[in-house]
Amino acid sequence: MENRNLFAVLLAAGSSRRFGSTKQLAEIDGVSLAARAARLCESVCEERSVLVLGNDWARVHDACEPLLGFIAINPDFETGIATSIRRGVNAIRENADGMLLMLADQPRVSDTHLKALEARWRESPQSI
């Protein structure tokens, strides 16, 4: 079912208390975790990607530019990840048939992983 709309929701709003600085801005091979994750989401969902921001949102946003998709600011990020998930879901609710949820701090996830999830979802949306 190719005509189904899959949206990526990238959670990058956390306060990184245990990390000691804004983890989303930490770099691996010169690329911030948030920017890397945004490019991965866009490799599958293109402009149907939403970056959920909270803590240090302007700097994280700047690190991710240019974006194909759009952003959603979570002013309640300090109350937990559920508020960021809710913010992302609300941002895509009207147009999405499915959601690919990703965290900004998953550096070992590759586009191969995300494309496999997308393929499985397209084959059998109820199974994933």
N, C-alpha and C positions, 0 to 999 in steps of 0.2 A: 504494500500500500504506500506508494511513493508520495501521494498527495497529503499525507498526514504531516502536521506541523510539529516538529520537535524543537523545543527551545532549550538552550543551555542556561542554567542559573549558576553563576560562579560566586561563591561566598568569599568575600574579602573584607569583611567588616570588623573582624575581631580585634581585641585590644592587645593581644600578644603579651599579657602580663608575665608569664613564665619565661618568655623568650628574651625579654629585657629591652627590646626595641620593636619597631613596626616590622613584624615578620614578613608581611606581604612585600616589603621593599628589599628583603635580603636577596642577594644575587648569587646565582650559580652560572658560571661561565659568562659573566657580564650582563645577565638578564634577570630582572627581578622575578620573584616567584609569581607575583600577581600578573605581570605581563606575559610570562610563559604560559600560565594557565589560561589567560584570556585568548592567546593565539590558539591554544589547543581547542578551546570551546568554539572559536570561530572556524577552525578547520572542519568541524562537523556541522555546526549550525549557522555559520556565517553571521548575517545581521540579526538572526533570531537568538542572540546571546544577550544576557543581562548580567552586568557586573554589580553585585550588591556591595556597597561601601558603607563604612561607618567611621571607625577610628582612623584618624589621619587621612580622611577621605580624599582631600585635594591632592596630596602628595602621591597617594596610591593611584588615583585617577591619572595624574600626569605621567606616572611611570608606565601606564598601560596604553597611552595614546600612540598612534591613532587606533580607535576602536571601530569595528564594523557595526557592533550592536549598540546598546544603550546602557545607562546606569540607573540604579535605584539607590537612594540614600536611606540608610536605616538609622534614624536618630536614637533608636532604643537598643543599639548593638550591645551595650553593657549588660543588658538583662539576659543575654544568652543567644545561642545560635538559632533557636526556634524563631526568634523575631526576624532574623535575616532570611530564613527559609520562607516565612510568611510574607515578607516584603517581596521576595523574588517571585513567589507564586502569584501574589496580587498583581505584579507587574506584567505577567504573561497570561493571566487567567482568561482573558477574552479571546485570545488567538491560538492558544496552544492545545494540542492533542496529547502531548507528552512532554516530560521535563527530564533533562539530563542534569543532575545536581553534582557540582564539583566544588571542592575546597581549593583555595589558592595555594595551600601548603602541601601539595601532593606532587613533588618533583619527579617521582618515578612513574607517574601515569603518562602514557604516550598517546599520540593520536591513534595508534593501532588499537589501544584499549577502548578509547571512546568510539571509534568507528565500529568496533565489534559490538559494543552495547547498542549503538544505533541500528546496526543490521539486525540484531536479535529483536529489538523492539519493533522494527518494521515488519519482520516475519510474523511475530506473534506478540502484539502489544500487551496482552494480558499476562504473559509469562515473565515479564520483567518489571 
